[in-house]
Amino acid sequence: MSSTCALPDRSVTGEKVSDRRGQLSWALFEFGRSPYLSLVYIFVFPPYFAATVVGDPVAGQQLWSLSNTIGGACVALLAPLLGAIADRTGARKPWLGSIATGIALACFSLWFAMPGANGGLPLWAIVSIIAALVALFQFTEVFHNAILPSIVSTERIGKLSGLGIATGNLGTLIALGIMLFAVALPASGITLGGWLPAKPLFGLNVGLHEHERIAGPVAALWLLIFMTPLLLWTPDRANTGVPIGRAVRTGLQQLLITLKQVRRESNVGWFLIARMLYTDGKTAILAYTGIYAVGVFDWQLTQLLLFAILLTPFSIVGGFIGGWLDAQIGTKRAIQIAILATCACMAAAVSITRETVLFIPVAASSVQVRGPLASFGSLQELAYIAVVSLLAVSITAAFSLSRTLMARISPPAMMNQFFGLYALSGTATAFLGHAVVGFFTRFSGNQRMGFASTVLLLIAGWLVLLKVRDHRIEAGGAETGVARRSRARKRRACREY
């Protein structure tokens, strides 16, 4: 049976499948790197940077945007090249370990990001560090994704990809919980009836903003600890011994070949375009759910952190649902369903204001809620949290499934280069979602209209996805009848196995 079905012993790219420990270690890397997003990139460090380090939220936002633009440009220029170089040198883990260590060092250095009067790093240095972090984080995704097809069989790749996404969200949930209950709430004098410490843990000095600056070192230490299992136990390709200089030259040549190959591999090309569009839309949704809540409900930082924590379990569920849908109906159809679900949830989200739910007028009455939802006192707020929770499920499922589909349809011999282009497709037009929201907000003068405009990108991506086939096709041609029958026999054999 093993000669017919890839499940028992052969990976997507033909190597021996990793054992369970190696595969779980691959997923655990997501657990280690994902808290960077919540602590340094979204919820804790950015507002501190804008309001305290810069001292002007408007100027701070402009500098934050500049640093992310520089980092995104680096990714666009270097991600495909790095993937091509890694293919020449063979091993991926040395690259991944070095880049992750660079992230940790940069995060540690943010401890010295203090207002100018208190010393610390100059503003230009902080902006440079943030730009470097943006680029390095995306580079880890290139190499981490490229390892996936070489350690798991075709039939199980969707489940392992979903497990990685779910594990990353679990890491985010735990990191947010630590920051909220051990640092942020005690810093505000909230002890929850004595259950929490009266002051932030570790003796952090609130007057020196140490309770906010600690976000960088926490993310760094977290990454260093939880990337170790991958370095120890996840299999890697053998080192080819090719010198870096030659790898760079041949990598550049290979990059040009890859770009030409995409023209011949039209199936991959259409998918990259579709993924670029719907990913930009979904990324913008994630970025503006909190902004919309602040504009509509006037939420404060503690409520936003609670909001993020409440969403994280649903993101974890989304990773598993993505893997389950992949096994039941196929990767492409699962992505299409996830996109349509996101569109439906977005319509429901923008239907909620202080006066309406599902566009129906509802009296703004108080709701007595205990537990984690106690900070949210109206039916409208609770309805918004419920809708965005479903958004988190559909968005995470689509992210997980996209990685799976890329692995399924890419040529095995050029997997790293194509995953470099995959990363590029997710970052080269990262401004697009924000530009669409900004244009419609200015054009309409309405925050709701700007937020809802993200659906246009989702629909465009869904339409382009219609041209994609969810299996590998020989360059320049359609799948032959022999290939179709062979693929069907393999599916039947795997089910019987």
Sequence and secondary structure as in RCSB ss.txt:
>XXXX:A:sequence
MSSTCALPDRSVTGEKVSDRRGQLSWALFEFGRSPYLSLVYIFVFPPYFAATVVGDPVAGQQLWSLSNTIGGACV
ALLAPLLGAIADRTGARKPWLGSIATGIALACFSLWFAMPGANGGLPLWAIVSIIAALVALFQFTEVFHNAILPS
IVSTERIGKLSGLGIATGNLGTLIALGIMLFAVALPASGITLGGWLPAKPLFGLNVGLHEHERIAGPVAALWLLI
FMTPLLLWTPDRANTGVPIGRAVRTGLQQLLITLKQVRRESNVGWFLIARMLYTDGKTAILAYTGIYAVGVFDWQ
LTQLLLFAILLTPFSIVGGFIGGWLDAQIGTKRAIQIAILATCACMAAAVSITRETVLFIPVAASSVQVRGPLAS
FGSLQELAYIAVVSLLAVSITAAFSLSRTLMARISPPAMMNQFFGLYALSGTATAFLGHAVVGFFTRFSGNQRMG
FASTVLLLIAGWLVLLKVRDHRIEAGGAETGVARRSRARKRRACREY
>XXXX:A:secstr
 TTT STTTB TTSSB   HHHHHHHHHHHHHHTHHIIIIIISSHHHHIIIIIIS HHHHHHHHHHHHHHHHHHH
HHHHHHHHHHHHHH  SHHHHHHHHHHHHHHHHHGGG   GGG SS HHHHHHHHHHHHHHHHHHHHHHHHHGGG
TS GGGHHHHHHHHHHHHHHHHHHHHHHIIIIIIHHHTT  TTTTS SS GGG  GGGTHHHHTHHHHHHHHHHH
HTHHHHHHS         HHHHHHHHHHHHHHHHHHHHH HHHHHHHHHHHHHHHHHHHHHHHHHHHHHHHH   
HHHHHHHHHHHHHHHHHHHHHHHHHHHHH HHHHHHHHHHHHHHHHHHHHT  SSEETTEE    B    GGGGG
  BHHHHHHHHHHHHHHHHHHHHHHHHHHHHHHHS GGGHHHHHHHHHHHHHTTTHHHHHHHHHHHHHHT HHHH
HHTHHHHHHHHHHHHTT  SS   TTS   HHHHHHHHHHHHHHHH 
